[in-house]
C-alpha cells in the first residue's frame, strides 16, 4: 500500500511511520509533505497514492484548502488534535478521522476500514465512494462524551469500600499487583491492569507516564530533568518508588500539562 503523509511536525511524522510499520508491513511511504503548497505540488507531480494520512492543521493553513487547488484522487485518513474539524473532514474523501496522539490500535482499525471499503468496489474504481451519512453517524458516536469511571470498589481489611476517582493521586504496579494511592496517603489494591485503566480514566485528569505509573494532574509537586532525556517527578503523597516519565512519553506529557 502506497501512502502519502501530510504533516508539518517532524516528530509526528517519525511516530506515524513507526506506527505504520507496526500495523501494516505492506505500507510504503512514497511521499512526505508539510504544507498546503507542497502537498498540491506533490499531488500534481506524482501518481495518486493508495491512501493519504493528512494532518488538518498545517503551517500555512487547514489542509481542507488542498482540495480547492487540486483533484485529490486518493482516500484520506485525517489526523489532528482538534475534533472540532471532524464533520468538515468527512465532506471530502475521508475514510476515518483519528485524534492525536495516534494510537496503534486506532490506526490499525482505520487501515482495515480502508481495506474493507476498497474490497467492496471494483478494481476499476480509482477512489471508492464513501458513505458520508454512515461516516458522520459513526463519527458522532466516536465524539460523544465518554463516561469515564467515577469510583473504584476495593477491599479494605474485611470490608469493601468505594473510592472516588477524584480522591486518587496515582496508580502504580508492584510485581504482579496494581495499586492506587489516595491523596490522604492510603494504599489499595486495584483489580485492573494498567492497560484496562487506559479506558477508565479521563485523559484530561490522568496520564500514563510509563508502563507502571498513572498519575493525577493534581498529584505533582515538582518536575526535574532526568538522565536519558527523561523526567523525574515528585508526587503528593510521596511515592515509595521512583517516579520517572519514560523517554517516549516526555513530549506527550509536556503537551498534556500545557492543555
Backbone as numpy.savetxt, mean C-alpha at the origin, in Angstrom:
# Nx Ny Nz CAx CAy CAz Cx Cy Cz
4.70 -10.22 -20.12 3.86 -9.03 -20.12 4.75 -7.78 -20.12
4.56 -6.91 -21.11 5.35 -5.68 -21.22 4.63 -4.54 -20.49
5.37 -3.87 -19.61 4.77 -2.87 -18.73 5.51 -1.54 -18.81
4.76 -0.46 -18.87 5.31 0.90 -18.77 4.98 1.43 -17.38
6.00 1.96 -16.69 5.79 2.57 -15.37 5.85 4.08 -15.51
4.80 4.74 -15.03 4.74 6.20 -15.03 4.75 6.65 -13.58
5.87 7.13 -13.10 6.05 7.47 -11.69 7.22 8.44 -11.55
7.05 9.50 -10.77 8.11 10.52 -10.66 8.97 10.39 -9.41
8.76 9.36 -8.60 9.59 9.14 -7.41 10.47 7.92 -7.65
11.79 8.13 -7.63 12.73 7.04 -7.92 12.55 5.86 -6.98
12.36 6.15 -5.68 12.20 5.08 -4.71 10.93 4.28 -4.98
9.85 4.97 -5.36 8.60 4.29 -5.67 8.76 3.37 -6.88
9.54 3.83 -7.88 9.80 3.01 -9.07 10.54 1.74 -8.68
11.57 1.88 -7.84 12.37 0.73 -7.42 11.51 -0.28 -6.67
10.67 0.23 -5.75 9.81 -0.66 -4.97 8.79 -1.36 -5.86
8.25 -0.61 -6.82 7.24 -1.18 -7.72 7.85 -2.27 -8.58
9.04 -2.05 -9.08 9.71 -3.05 -9.91 10.03 -4.31 -9.10
10.42 -4.10 -7.86 10.72 -5.24 -7.00 9.45 -6.04 -6.71
8.36 -5.33 -6.42 7.09 -6.00 -6.15 6.60 -6.73 -7.39
6.76 -6.11 -8.54 6.37 -6.74 -9.81 7.11 -8.06 -10.01
8.41 -8.04 -9.78 9.21 -9.25 -9.99 8.79 -10.36 -9.04
8.24 -9.98 -7.89 7.80 -10.98 -6.91 6.45 -11.60 -7.26
5.62 -10.85 -7.98 4.26 -11.35 -8.25 4.09 -11.89 -9.67
4.98 -11.51 -10.60 4.83 -11.99 -11.97 6.20 -12.06 -12.64
6.70 -13.28 -12.82 8.02 -13.46 -13.42 8.03 -13.09 -14.90
6.86 -13.01 -15.53 6.80 -12.68 -16.95 6.79 -11.18 -17.19
6.65 -10.40 -16.13 6.55 -8.94 -16.27 7.90 -8.35 -16.67
7.89 -7.57 -17.74 9.10 -6.89 -18.22 8.81 -5.40 -18.31
9.56 -4.60 -17.59 9.38 -3.15 -17.65 10.09 -2.63 -18.89
9.31 -2.19 -19.88 9.88 -1.75 -21.16 10.12 -0.25 -21.19
9.62 0.46 -20.19 9.83 1.90 -20.16 9.50 2.50 -18.81
10.14 3.62 -18.50 9.87 4.36 -17.27 9.79 5.84 -17.63
8.71 6.50 -17.27 8.58 7.93 -17.50 8.17 8.60 -16.19
8.46 9.90 -16.08 8.22 10.57 -14.81 7.41 11.86 -14.92
6.79 12.08 -16.08 6.01 13.31 -16.27 4.97 13.11 -17.37
4.07 14.08 -17.47 3.07 14.03 -18.55 3.77 14.07 -19.90
4.69 15.02 -20.06 5.37 15.22 -21.34 6.18 13.99 -21.75
6.97 13.45 -20.82 7.80 12.30 -21.18 6.96 11.07 -21.49
5.80 10.95 -20.83 4.92 9.81 -21.09 4.27 9.92 -22.47
3.81 11.12 -22.80 3.23 11.34 -24.13 4.26 11.02 -25.21
5.49 11.51 -25.01 6.55 11.28 -26.00 6.86 9.79 -26.11
6.88 9.08 -24.98 7.17 7.65 -25.01 6.08 6.89 -25.75
4.82 7.21 -25.46 3.70 6.52 -26.10 3.64 6.80 -27.60
4.06 7.98 -28.00 4.06 8.32 -29.42 5.20 7.62 -30.17
6.24 7.24 -29.46 7.44 6.70 -30.10 7.60 5.19 -29.96
6.75 4.57 -29.16 6.92 3.14 -28.89 5.62 2.36 -29.10
5.78 1.07 -29.30 4.63 0.18 -29.39 3.91 0.16 -28.05
2.59 0.14 -28.10 1.81 0.14 -26.86 2.17 -1.06 -26.00
2.45 -0.85 -24.72 2.74 -1.97 -23.82 1.47 -2.75 -23.51
1.61 -3.88 -22.88 0.44 -4.67 -22.49 -0.34 -3.97 -21.37
0.40 -3.24 -20.53 -0.22 -2.64 -19.35 0.61 -1.44 -18.90
-0.07 -0.43 -18.33 0.63 0.74 -17.79 0.32 0.85 -16.30
1.37 0.99 -15.49 1.21 1.30 -14.07 1.48 2.79 -13.93
0.45 3.56 -13.56 0.53 5.01 -13.67 0.19 5.72 -12.37
1.15 6.49 -11.86 0.88 7.36 -10.72 0.02 8.52 -11.20
-0.88 9.00 -10.37 -1.76 10.09 -10.78 -1.09 11.45 -10.62
-0.42 11.67 -9.49 0.23 12.95 -9.24 1.66 12.92 -9.76
1.92 13.63 -10.87 3.26 13.73 -11.43 3.80 15.14 -11.23
5.08 15.31 -11.50 5.73 16.59 -11.24 5.09 17.74 -12.02
4.60 17.45 -13.22 4.03 18.52 -14.05 2.51 18.45 -14.16
1.87 17.77 -13.22 0.40 17.74 -13.21 -0.16 16.35 -13.01
-1.48 16.22 -13.16 -2.14 14.93 -13.01 -2.05 14.13 -14.30
-1.80 12.84 -14.15 -1.56 12.00 -15.32 -2.79 11.86 -16.22
-3.98 12.24 -15.73 -5.16 12.20 -16.59 -4.95 13.06 -17.84
-4.09 14.08 -17.71 -3.84 14.98 -18.83 -3.19 14.25 -20.00
-2.51 13.16 -19.71 -1.87 12.38 -20.78 -2.89 11.94 -21.82
-4.08 11.57 -21.35 -5.12 11.05 -22.25 -5.68 12.14 -23.17
-5.40 13.40 -22.86 -5.84 14.50 -23.71 -4.86 14.79 -24.83
-3.65 14.19 -24.75 -2.60 14.51 -25.72 -2.23 13.34 -26.61
-2.56 12.13 -26.19 -2.18 10.97 -26.99 -3.21 9.87 -26.76
-3.40 9.03 -27.79 -4.30 7.90 -27.64 -3.60 6.81 -26.83
-4.15 6.51 -25.68 -3.57 5.48 -24.82 -4.27 4.16 -25.15
-3.54 3.26 -25.77 -4.13 2.01 -26.24 -4.04 0.89 -25.21
-3.35 1.14 -24.12 -3.12 0.08 -23.13 -4.01 0.27 -21.92
-4.42 -0.83 -21.29 -5.12 -0.73 -20.00 -4.19 -0.12 -18.95
-4.78 0.50 -17.95 -3.99 1.22 -16.94 -4.39 0.76 -15.54
-3.38 0.57 -14.68 -3.61 0.43 -13.24 -3.07 1.70 -12.61
-3.96 2.49 -12.02 -3.54 3.74 -11.40 -3.02 3.48 -9.99
-1.98 4.22 -9.63 -1.37 4.10 -8.30 -1.19 5.50 -7.73
-1.69 5.71 -6.53 -1.61 7.04 -5.94 -1.82 7.00 -4.45
-1.49 8.09 -3.78 -1.74 8.21 -2.34 -3.11 8.81 -2.06
-3.78 9.29 -3.10 -4.98 10.07 -2.89 -6.20 9.40 -3.51
-7.09 8.84 -2.65 -8.24 8.14 -3.18 -9.31 9.08 -3.72
-9.11 10.40 -3.58 -10.09 11.36 -4.10 -10.14 11.34 -5.63
-9.10 10.79 -6.27 -9.07 10.74 -7.73 -9.69 9.46 -8.29
-10.20 8.63 -7.41 -10.60 7.29 -7.82 -11.65 7.28 -8.94
-12.74 7.99 -8.76 -13.82 7.94 -9.75 -13.35 8.48 -11.09
-12.54 9.51 -11.07 -12.02 10.06 -12.32 -11.12 9.04 -13.01
-10.37 8.28 -12.22 -9.45 7.30 -12.78 -10.19 6.27 -13.62
-11.38 5.88 -13.18 -12.10 4.82 -13.87 -12.83 5.30 -15.11
-12.73 6.57 -15.43 -13.34 7.07 -16.65 -12.40 6.91 -17.84
-11.17 6.50 -17.57 -10.24 6.19 -18.66 -10.00 4.68 -18.66
-8.88 4.24 -19.27 -8.66 2.81 -19.48 -8.27 2.06 -18.21
-9.00 2.21 -17.15 -8.54 1.68 -15.87 -8.98 0.25 -15.63
-8.01 -0.57 -15.20 -8.28 -1.94 -14.78 -8.49 -1.97 -13.27
-7.69 -1.19 -12.56 -7.79 -1.16 -11.10 -7.18 0.13 -10.59
-7.28 0.32 -9.29 -6.83 1.53 -8.63 -6.22 1.12 -7.30
-4.91 1.35 -7.13 -4.20 0.92 -5.94 -3.69 2.13 -5.16
-3.82 2.06 -3.85 -3.33 3.13 -3.01 -1.91 2.83 -2.54
-1.09 3.88 -2.47 0.26 3.74 -1.94 0.23 3.62 -0.42
1.18 2.92 0.17 2.20 2.11 -0.49 1.61 0.84 -1.05
1.97 0.50 -2.28 1.39 -0.66 -2.96 1.82 -1.95 -2.27
0.83 -2.75 -1.88 1.10 -4.03 -1.23 1.19 -5.14 -2.29
2.04 -6.12 -2.00 2.27 -7.22 -2.94 0.96 -7.90 -3.32
0.12 -8.20 -2.32 -1.11 -8.92 -2.61 -2.09 -8.09 -3.44
-2.07 -6.75 -3.25 -2.96 -5.88 -4.02 -2.53 -5.81 -5.49
-1.22 -5.68 -5.72 -0.71 -5.65 -7.09 -0.95 -6.99 -7.77
-0.74 -8.06 -7.04 -0.96 -9.41 -7.58 -2.42 -9.56 -8.02
-3.34 -9.09 -7.18 -4.77 -9.19 -7.50 -5.12 -8.32 -8.71
-4.52 -7.13 -8.81 -4.80 -6.24 -9.94 -4.30 -6.85 -11.25
-3.11 -7.46 -11.21 -2.58 -8.10 -12.41 -3.43 -9.30 -12.82
-3.92 -10.03 -11.82 -4.79 -11.17 -12.13 -6.10 -10.70 -12.75
-6.62 -9.57 -12.24 -7.84 -9.01 -12.83 -7.59 -8.64 -14.29
-6.43 -8.03 -14.56 -6.07 -7.66 -15.93 -6.01 -8.89 -16.83
-5.39 -9.97 -16.32 -5.29 -11.19 -17.12 -6.65 -11.80 -17.41
-7.54 -11.75 -16.42 -8.88 -12.31 -16.61 -9.68 -11.50 -17.62
-9.56 -10.17 -17.54 -10.25 -9.31 -18.50 -9.74 -9.60 -19.91
-8.44 -9.75 -20.03 -7.83 -10.00 -21.34 -8.29 -11.33 -21.93
-8.49 -12.33 -21.07 -8.91 -13.65 -21.53 -10.30 -13.61 -22.15
-11.14 -12.75 -21.60 -12.54 -12.72 -22.02 -12.69 -12.29 -23.47
-11.79 -11.40 -23.89 -11.92 -10.82 -25.22 -10.93 -11.43 -26.20
-11.24 -11.33 -27.46 -10.42 -11.97 -28.49 -9.05 -11.32 -28.58
-8.11 -12.05 -29.11 -6.74 -11.54 -29.23 -6.67 -10.35 -30.19
-7.66 -10.22 -31.06 -7.64 -9.12 -32.02 -7.96 -7.78 -31.35
-8.53 -7.81 -30.18 -8.91 -6.57 -29.53 -7.69 -5.97 -28.85
-7.27 -4.81 -29.32 -6.05 -4.19 -28.78 -6.21 -3.85 -27.31
-7.34 -3.25 -26.97 -7.59 -2.88 -25.58 -8.91 -3.48 -25.13
-8.91 -4.41 -24.21 -10.16 -5.00 -23.73 -11.07 -3.93 -23.17
-12.35 -3.91 -23.58 -13.25 -2.92 -23.02 -13.40 -3.10 -21.52
-13.55 -2.01 -20.81 -13.67 -2.05 -19.37 -15.10 -1.72 -18.96
-15.69 -2.54 -18.12 -17.03 -2.32 -17.61 -16.96 -1.25 -16.52
-17.19 0.01 -16.91 -17.02 1.13 -15.97 -17.98 1.02 -14.80
-19.23 0.64 -15.06 -20.21 0.56 -13.96 -19.77 -0.46 -12.92
-19.26 -1.60 -13.40 -18.80 -2.64 -12.47 -17.61 -2.14 -11.67
-16.65 -1.50 -12.35 -15.45 -1.03 -11.66 -15.78 0.07 -10.65
-16.71 0.94 -11.00 -17.09 2.00 -10.07 -17.73 1.41 -8.81
-18.58 0.41 -9.01 -19.23 -0.23 -7.86 -18.18 -0.90 -6.98
-17.22 -1.59 -7.62 -16.17 -2.26 -6.88 -15.30 -1.25 -6.13
-15.01 -0.14 -6.80 -14.19 0.89 -6.18 -14.88 1.52 -4.99
-16.17 1.79 -5.12 -16.91 2.38 -4.01 -16.89 1.46 -2.79
-16.95 0.14 -3.03 -16.87 -0.81 -1.93 -15.48 -0.77 -1.31
-14.46 -0.64 -2.14 -13.08 -0.61 -1.65 -12.81 0.63 -0.81
-13.43 1.74 -1.18 -13.14 3.00 -0.51 -14.06 3.31 0.66
-15.01 2.41 0.93 -15.88 2.61 2.08 -15.04 2.58 3.35
-15.43 3.37 4.32 -14.70 3.41 5.58 -14.66 2.03 6.21
-13.45 1.57 6.51 -13.29 0.23 7.06 -13.60 0.25 8.55
-14.24 -0.80 9.01 -14.59 -0.91 10.43 -13.45 -1.62 11.16
-12.53 -0.81 11.69 -11.38 -1.40 12.38 -11.78 -1.84 13.78
-10.99 -2.77 14.31 -11.28 -3.32 15.63 -11.23 -2.22 16.69
-12.19 -2.25 17.60 -12.29 -1.23 18.65 -11.79 -1.74 20.00
-11.78 -3.07 20.18 -11.33 -3.63 21.46 -10.87 -5.09 21.25
-10.09 -5.57 22.23 -9.63 -6.95 22.22 -10.07 -7.63 23.51
-10.54 -8.86 23.40 -10.90 -9.66 24.56 -9.70 -10.55 24.90
-9.15 -10.36 26.11 -7.93 -11.07 26.50 -8.08 -11.70 27.88
-7.22 -12.65 28.16 -7.22 -13.30 29.47 -6.41 -12.47 30.47
-6.93 -12.38 31.71 -6.20 -11.72 32.79 -6.41 -12.57 34.04
-5.42 -13.41 34.32 -5.61 -14.37 35.39 -6.65 -15.40 34.98
-7.68 -15.54 35.81 -8.77 -16.47 35.51 -9.95 -15.78 34.84
-9.79 -14.49 34.53 -10.90 -13.72 33.97 -10.61 -13.33 32.51
-11.67 -12.96 31.82 -11.55 -12.36 30.50 -11.87 -10.87 30.63
-11.04 -10.03 30.04 -11.27 -8.59 30.10 -11.25 -8.00 28.70
-12.01 -6.95 28.51 -12.07 -6.27 27.23 -11.23 -4.99 27.31
-10.25 -4.88 26.39 -9.35 -3.72 26.38 -9.62 -2.89 25.13
-9.88 -1.60 25.34 -10.10 -0.69 24.22 -8.80 -0.52 23.42
-8.91 -0.51 22.11 -7.73 -0.34 21.26 -7.03 0.98 21.56
-7.79 2.02 21.86 -7.19 3.32 22.15 -6.32 3.30 23.39
-6.47 2.26 24.22 -5.66 2.15 25.44 -4.36 1.36 25.21
-4.18 0.87 23.98 -3.00 0.03 23.68 -1.88 0.88 23.10
-0.71 0.80 23.73 0.45 1.58 23.27 1.17 0.89 22.12
1.35 -0.42 22.23 2.04 -1.15 21.16 1.82 -2.66 21.29
2.00 -3.33 20.16 1.94 -4.79 20.07 3.37 -5.28 19.76
3.73 -6.46 20.26 5.07 -6.98 20.00 5.08 -8.50 20.13
6.11 -9.10 19.54 6.28 -10.55 19.57 7.40 -10.91 20.53
7.20 -12.02 21.23 8.24 -12.61 22.06 8.18 -14.11 21.86
9.20 -14.65 21.19 9.15 -16.07 20.87 7.99 -16.36 19.95
7.14 -17.30 20.36 6.00 -17.68 19.53 4.71 -16.97 19.93
4.80 -16.10 20.92 3.61 -15.42 21.41 3.63 -13.94 21.02
2.43 -13.39 20.87 2.28 -11.95 20.62 1.59 -11.31 21.83
2.00 -10.10 22.13 1.48 -9.37 23.28 1.11 -7.95 22.88
0.37 -7.28 23.75 0.29 -5.83 23.66 0.45 -5.26 25.05
0.91 -4.01 25.10 1.09 -3.32 26.36 0.23 -2.06 26.33
-0.52 -1.84 27.37 -1.39 -0.67 27.47 -0.60 0.52 27.99
-1.20 1.70 27.85 -0.52 2.91 28.30 -0.31 2.93 29.81
-1.09 2.15 30.56 -0.87 2.07 32.01 0.07 0.91 32.37
0.86 0.45 31.35 1.95 -0.50 31.53 1.49 -1.90 31.95
0.34 -2.32 31.44 -0.11 -3.69 31.66 0.11 -4.49 30.37
0.52 -5.74 30.54 0.90 -6.59 29.41 -0.08 -7.75 29.28
-0.57 -7.99 28.05 -1.54 -9.05 27.80 -1.11 -9.86 26.58
-1.45 -11.13 26.59 -1.26 -11.98 25.41 -2.42 -11.70 24.45
-2.10 -11.57 23.16 -3.13 -11.37 22.15 -3.13 -12.57 21.20
-4.29 -13.11 20.92 -4.40 -14.36 20.15 -4.48 -14.11 18.64
-3.65 -13.22 18.15 -3.61 -12.94 16.71 -2.16 -12.80 16.29
-1.88 -13.17 15.03 -0.54 -12.96 14.49 -0.37 -11.49 14.11
0.86 -11.09 13.89 1.11 -9.71 13.48 0.48 -9.44 12.11
0.50 -10.44 11.23 -0.12 -10.26 9.91 -1.63 -10.07 10.04
-2.25 -10.79 10.95 -3.70 -10.63 11.16 -4.03 -9.25 11.72
-3.12 -8.72 12.52 -3.34 -7.38 13.08 -3.33 -6.30 12.00
-2.66 -6.59 10.88 -2.61 -5.64 9.77 -4.01 -5.19 9.34
-4.95 -6.13 9.35 -6.31 -5.84 8.89 -7.22 -5.35 10.01
-6.73 -5.37 11.25 -7.57 -5.00 12.39 -7.33 -3.59 12.90
-6.11 -3.08 12.67 -5.73 -1.80 13.26 -5.83 -0.67 12.26
-6.32 0.46 12.73 -6.44 1.65 11.88 -5.04 2.15 11.52
-4.68 2.17 10.21 -3.33 2.57 9.81 -3.01 4.04 10.11
-4.02 4.84 10.41 -3.76 6.22 10.82 -3.25 6.28 12.25
-3.57 5.26 13.04 -3.23 5.27 14.47 -2.08 4.31 14.82
-1.94 3.23 14.04 -0.93 2.22 14.35 -0.06 1.94 13.13
1.22 1.71 13.38 2.15 1.46 12.27 3.03 0.26 12.62
3.21 -0.62 11.66 4.07 -1.79 11.86 5.50 -1.41 11.48
6.35 -1.23 12.48 7.71 -0.76 12.22 8.67 -1.89 11.87
8.26 -3.13 12.13 9.10 -4.29 11.83 8.22 -5.53 11.85
8.80 -6.69 11.67 8.02 -7.93 11.69 7.42 -8.19 13.06
8.04 -7.63 14.10 7.62 -7.99 15.46 7.08 -6.84 16.30
6.85 -5.66 15.67 6.40 -4.51 16.46 5.36 -3.68 15.71
4.26 -3.39 16.39 3.23 -2.47 15.92 3.10 -1.39 16.99
3.22 -0.10 16.63 3.17 0.95 17.64 2.05 1.94 17.39
1.56 2.52 18.48 0.57 3.58 18.39 1.29 4.91 18.14
0.66 5.79 17.40 1.23 7.11 17.14 1.41 7.89 18.45
0.62 7.52 19.47 0.68 8.23 20.76 1.68 7.62 21.74
2.37 6.56 21.31 3.29 5.87 22.23 4.72 6.38 22.14
5.02 7.18 21.15 6.41 7.59 20.91 6.83 8.77 21.78
8.02 8.63 22.37 8.61 9.70 23.18 9.76 10.36 22.42
10.65 9.54 21.87 11.80 10.05 21.13 12.13 9.13 19.97
12.73 9.74 18.92 13.18 9.00 17.74 14.66 9.31 17.53
15.47 8.27 17.37 16.91 8.47 17.19 17.39 7.73 15.94
18.42 8.30 15.29 19.07 7.58 14.20 19.75 6.33 14.76
19.77 5.28 13.94 20.33 4.01 14.36 21.14 3.45 13.20
22.19 2.70 13.50 23.06 2.23 12.43 22.29 1.37 11.43
22.83 1.33 10.20 22.17 0.58 9.14 20.98 1.30 8.55
20.99 2.65 8.62 19.89 3.47 8.08 18.54 3.15 8.71
18.59 2.77 10.00 17.37 2.48 10.72 17.10 3.55 11.78
16.00 3.40 12.50 15.65 4.34 13.56 15.41 3.57 14.85
15.77 4.20 15.96 15.51 3.63 17.28 14.46 4.49 17.97
13.47 3.84 18.59 12.37 4.57 19.22 12.36 4.35 20.73
12.05 5.43 21.44 11.74 5.31 22.86 10.24 5.45 23.01
9.63 4.47 23.66 8.18 4.43 23.76 7.72 4.65 25.20
6.46 4.98 25.32 5.82 5.02 26.64 4.61 4.08 26.59
4.53 3.16 27.58 5.54 2.87 28.60 6.78 2.25 27.98
7.89 2.23 28.73 9.14 1.68 28.23 8.95 0.24 27.77
9.65 -0.08 26.69 9.63 -1.45 26.18 10.78 -2.25 26.79
10.52 -3.52 27.05 11.54 -4.40 27.62 12.56 -4.81 26.55
12.21 -4.63 25.29 13.12 -4.98 24.21 13.37 -3.75 23.34
14.46 -3.77 22.61 14.83 -2.64 21.76 13.77 -2.46 20.66
13.43 -1.20 20.40 12.40 -0.89 19.42 13.06 -0.23 18.22
13.15 -0.97 17.11 13.88 -0.51 15.93 12.94 -0.48 14.71
12.97 0.63 14.00 12.24 0.72 12.73 13.13 0.08 11.66
12.67 -0.98 11.02 13.48 -1.68 10.02 13.80 -0.76 8.85
14.92 -1.01 8.20 15.40 -0.13 7.13 14.37 0.07 6.03
13.69 -1.01 5.63 12.72 -0.89 4.54 11.45 -0.15 4.95
11.28 0.09 6.25 10.08 0.77 6.74 10.32 2.25 7.06
11.58 2.69 7.05 11.91 4.04 7.54 11.20 5.14 6.76
11.25 5.10 5.43 10.62 6.15 4.63 9.11 6.17 4.85
8.50 4.99 4.82 7.05 4.89 5.03 6.68 5.37 6.44
7.52 5.05 7.42 7.28 5.48 8.80 7.31 7.01 8.90
8.29 7.63 8.27 8.38 9.09 8.30 7.17 9.73 7.62
6.73 9.14 6.53 5.53 9.66 5.85 4.30 9.52 6.75
4.23 8.40 7.45 3.09 8.16 8.37 3.07 9.21 9.47
4.22 9.52 10.02 4.30 10.54 11.08 3.93 11.93 10.57
4.16 12.15 9.27 3.90 13.47 8.71 2.52 13.67 8.15
1.63 12.67 8.32 0.27 12.80 7.78 -0.46 13.95 8.41
